[in-house]
Amino acid sequence: MSSEEKTSQTSSSSPSSPPPASHFIGRKEDIVQARRVTKLVNGCRDILVLYHQGELHAMDMRCYHSGGPLQLGDIEEFDRRMCIVCPWHKYKITLAEGEGLYQAVENPTARPLRTHWRSKGVKQRIHKVTEVNGDVYVTLNESSETIESDTYQTEKYRDVSLKAQRKPKPRK
């Protein structure tokens, strides 16, 4: 199966119209070219839509741990799972589920140390991406269950983020 077919199969619910309550993000070709797009959705939620290995993913834009800008994070594979790595503190978040991953030590007294990847559970809110006729839409995950990344979806953090982006460079 080609990556185009895989994306369409996993993220498209109707080939002719966007799902109800979805939000237009942009043209797929533009997102593929940019690789990452951030957007304020519904006037209240900053999301990151990214294209990686033939798939579109959407999640809250700020890291659940401390509000780091995930759009600047690297994408790496840990334990056969694709993750975005927060550029501030290197927290690993799975693209598909929003789980926080960490490297656990089996027995700290044994040498050499043996580690394995463990999940902290879902920490980052993931949103549904749908492609319809080359247009990309996101349907917000409005689960009533609180997820840690929700903390950074307020005006307070939006204002902090905008000020940091506008900060002038010091003169030499």
C-alpha positions in Angstrom: 0.0 0.0 0.0 1.4 3.4 -0.9 1.8 6.2 1.6 -0.9 8.2 -0.2 -3.3 5.3 0.2 -2.4 4.8 3.8 -3.0 8.5 4.7 -6.3 8.5 2.9 -7.3 5.2 4.5 -6.5 6.2 8.1 -7.7 9.8 8.0 -10.5 10.1 5.6 -14.1 9.4 6.7 -15.8 10.7 3.5 -14.3 11.3 0.1 -16.7 14.1 -0.8 -17.3 16.3 2.2 -15.5 17.2 5.5 -16.8 15.7 8.7 -19.2 17.9 10.8 -17.4 20.1 13.3 -14.1 19.9 11.4 -11.9 22.9 10.8 -10.1 23.6 7.5 -6.3 23.6 8.0 -5.0 24.0 4.5 -4.2 22.2 1.2 -2.5 18.8 1.7 0.2 19.7 -0.9 1.1 22.9 1.2 1.3 20.9 4.4 3.4 18.2 2.8 5.8 20.8 1.5 5.9 22.7 4.8 6.0 19.5 6.9 4.5 21.3 9.9 1.7 23.9 10.2 0.4 25.5 13.3 -3.1 26.9 13.5 -5.4 28.5 16.1 -8.6 26.4 15.8 -12.0 27.4 16.9 -10.5 30.5 18.5 -9.3 28.6 21.5 -6.9 25.7 20.6 -3.4 26.0 19.1 -2.7 22.8 17.2 0.2 21.4 15.2 -0.5 19.5 12.0 2.5 17.6 10.7 3.2 15.3 7.8 5.6 12.5 8.4 6.3 9.3 6.4 3.1 9.7 4.4 0.8 10.4 7.3 -0.8 13.5 8.7 -1.0 14.0 12.5 -2.5 16.7 14.7 -1.9 17.5 18.3 -1.9 20.3 20.7 1.0 22.6 19.7 2.6 23.0 23.2 4.3 20.2 25.0 2.4 18.8 28.0 5.4 19.1 30.3 6.2 22.8 30.2 4.6 24.3 27.1 7.5 23.9 24.7 6.9 24.6 21.0 6.5 21.1 19.5 6.6 22.6 16.0 10.3 23.0 16.5 10.8 19.4 17.8 12.6 16.6 16.0 10.7 13.4 15.0 12.4 10.2 16.1 11.6 6.6 16.5 11.6 5.1 20.0 10.7 1.4 20.5 9.3 1.2 17.0 7.0 4.2 17.7 7.3 7.6 16.0 7.6 10.5 18.4 8.0 14.2 18.4 10.7 15.3 20.8 10.1 18.6 22.7 13.0 21.0 22.0 13.0 22.3 25.5 13.3 19.3 27.8 13.5 16.4 25.3 10.2 14.8 26.3 9.1 12.2 23.8 5.4 12.1 22.7 4.0 9.5 20.3 2.5 10.9 17.2 -0.4 8.5 17.0 -1.6 8.4 20.6 0.0 11.4 22.5 1.6 9.1 25.0 4.6 10.3 26.9 7.5 7.8 26.7 10.4 7.5 29.0 13.4 5.1 29.4 13.1 2.9 32.5 15.8 1.0 34.2 15.0 -2.6 35.1 17.3 -2.9 38.1 19.4 0.2 39.0 22.0 -1.9 40.9 22.7 -4.4 38.0 25.6 -3.7 35.6 25.4 -3.0 32.8 22.1 -1.1 33.2 19.3 -2.5 31.1 16.7 -0.1 30.0 13.5 -0.3 28.1 10.8 2.2 26.9 7.7 2.7 29.0 4.6 4.8 28.6 3.4 7.5 31.1 0.0 7.3 29.5 -1.7 9.8 27.2 -0.3 13.3 28.0 -0.7 15.2 24.7 -4.2 15.8 23.2 -4.3 14.2 19.7 -6.9 15.5 17.1 -8.4 13.7 14.1 -7.1 14.6 10.7 -9.2 14.1 7.6 -8.3 14.7 4.0 -11.1 15.5 1.5 -10.2 16.2 -2.1 -6.8 17.5 -1.2 -8.0 19.7 1.6 -7.0 18.9 5.2 -9.4 19.3 8.1 -9.0 18.7 11.8 -11.7 17.6 14.2 -10.8 18.6 17.7 -10.7 15.9 20.4 -13.2 17.2 22.8 -13.1 14.4 25.3 -14.1 15.6 28.7 -11.2 13.7 30.2 -8.5 16.2 31.2 -5.2 15.7 29.4 -2.0 17.4 30.6 -1.4 19.4 27.4 -4.8 21.2 28.1 -2.9 23.3 30.7 -1.2 25.3 27.9 -4.4 26.0 25.9 -5.1 29.4 27.5 -4.6 33.0 26.5 -1.9 33.3 29.1 0.4 30.8 27.2 -0.7 32.0 23.8 0.4 35.6 24.8 3.7 34.3 26.2 4.4 32.3 23.0 3.6 35.4 20.7 5.9 37.6 22.8 8.7 35.1 22.6 8.4 35.0 18.8 8.5 38.8 18.5 11.5 39.3 20.9 14.1 41.4 19.1 17.6 40.1 18.7 20.2 41.9 20.9 22.5 44.2 19.0 26.3 43.5 19.2 
